[in-house]
Amino acid sequence: MNLNTTKLGTYLRELRNLNGETLHQVSKQTDIDSPLLSKIERSERLPTSDQIKKLAKYYNIAIDKLRTQSLAEKILKDYGANDITHNAVKMVNEQLIEYKKKNKTQVD
């Protein structure tokens, strides 16, 4: 199961199933409402930052991994899978590379 190639909701549902847990059990432990958790698992809703923290802690997963996947899905949901989105993501990547270079120089 690879989060990079799986939707966040599907990934979380698979984790829950691998642990043999019900939605109610996870809901109770994470303090996330069962119906909302169900929508997250069905990829009908993306978790909030607070919910990501709770799920990462509960499943013992790096929070950055879940945040990254959530952001990627939000970008696709909001802007679609098209050439403009692809080019924008490439542009952001190039800008991040320059930002890191500039800030590394300032730290040294």
C-alpha positions as CSV (number, residue, x, y, z in Angstrom):
1,M,0.0,0.0,0.0
2,N,1.7,3.2,-1.2
3,L,0.2,6.6,-0.2
4,N,1.8,8.2,-3.3
5,T,-0.4,6.1,-5.6
6,T,-3.4,5.8,-3.4
7,K,-6.0,8.4,-2.4
8,L,-5.6,9.5,1.2
9,G,-9.1,8.2,2.2
10,T,-8.4,4.8,0.7
11,Y,-5.1,4.6,2.4
12,L,-6.7,5.4,5.8
13,R,-9.5,2.9,5.2
14,E,-6.9,0.2,4.4
15,L,-4.9,1.0,7.5
16,R,-8.1,0.7,9.6
17,N,-9.0,-2.6,8.0
18,L,-5.5,-4.0,8.4
19,N,-5.8,-3.2,12.1
20,G,-9.2,-4.9,12.2
21,E,-10.9,-1.9,13.5
22,T,-14.3,-0.4,12.9
23,L,-15.0,3.2,12.0
24,H,-16.5,3.6,15.5
25,Q,-13.3,2.5,17.2
26,V,-11.1,4.8,15.2
27,S,-13.7,7.6,15.7
28,K,-13.7,7.2,19.4
29,Q,-9.9,7.1,19.7
30,T,-9.3,10.1,17.3
31,D,-12.3,12.2,18.4
32,I,-13.4,12.5,14.7
33,D,-17.1,11.9,14.1
34,S,-17.8,8.5,12.5
35,P,-19.9,9.9,9.6
36,L,-17.1,12.5,8.9
37,L,-14.4,9.8,9.1
38,S,-16.5,7.7,6.7
39,K,-16.6,10.6,4.2
40,I,-12.8,11.0,4.6
41,E,-12.3,7.3,3.9
42,R,-14.5,7.5,0.8
43,S,-12.6,10.6,-0.4
44,E,-15.7,12.7,-0.3
45,R,-14.0,15.1,2.2
46,L,-10.4,15.9,2.9
47,P,-9.4,16.0,6.6
48,T,-8.6,19.3,8.3
49,S,-5.1,20.0,9.6
50,D,-6.3,19.0,13.1
51,Q,-7.8,15.8,11.8
52,I,-4.6,14.9,10.0
53,K,-2.7,15.4,13.2
54,K,-5.0,13.0,15.0
55,L,-5.0,10.4,12.3
56,A,-1.2,10.5,12.0
57,K,-0.8,10.1,15.7
58,Y,-3.3,7.3,15.9
59,Y,-1.9,5.3,13.0
60,N,1.7,6.3,13.9
61,I,2.4,7.8,10.5
62,A,4.6,10.8,9.7
63,I,2.3,13.8,9.7
64,D,4.1,15.3,6.7
65,K,3.2,12.2,4.7
66,L,-0.5,12.8,5.3
67,R,-0.3,16.5,4.9
68,T,1.5,16.2,1.5
69,Q,-1.1,13.8,0.2
70,S,-3.9,15.9,1.4
71,L,-2.5,19.0,-0.3
72,A,-1.9,17.1,-3.5
73,E,-5.5,15.9,-3.5
74,K,-6.8,19.4,-2.7
75,I,-4.8,20.9,-5.6
76,L,-6.3,18.4,-8.0
77,K,-9.8,18.8,-6.6
78,D,-9.7,22.6,-6.8
79,Y,-7.9,23.0,-10.1
80,G,-8.3,19.7,-12.0
81,A,-5.8,17.3,-13.6
82,N,-4.8,19.4,-16.7
83,D,-1.8,21.0,-18.3
84,I,-2.3,24.3,-16.4
85,T,-2.2,22.6,-13.0
86,H,0.7,20.5,-14.1
87,N,2.6,23.6,-15.2
88,A,1.7,25.5,-12.1
89,V,3.0,22.6,-9.9
90,K,6.3,22.5,-11.9
91,M,6.6,26.3,-11.5
92,V,6.1,26.0,-7.7
93,N,8.7,23.3,-7.6
94,E,11.2,25.5,-9.4
95,Q,10.4,28.4,-7.1
96,L,10.9,26.1,-4.0
97,I,14.3,25.0,-5.3
98,E,15.4,28.7,-5.7
99,Y,13.9,29.5,-2.2
100,K,15.9,26.7,-0.6
101,K,19.1,27.7,-2.4
102,K,18.6,31.3,-1.3
103,N,17.8,30.4,2.3
104,K,20.7,27.9,2.5
105,T,23.1,30.6,1.5
106,Q,21.7,33.0,4.2
107,V,22.1,30.3,6.8
108,D,25.7,29.4,5.9
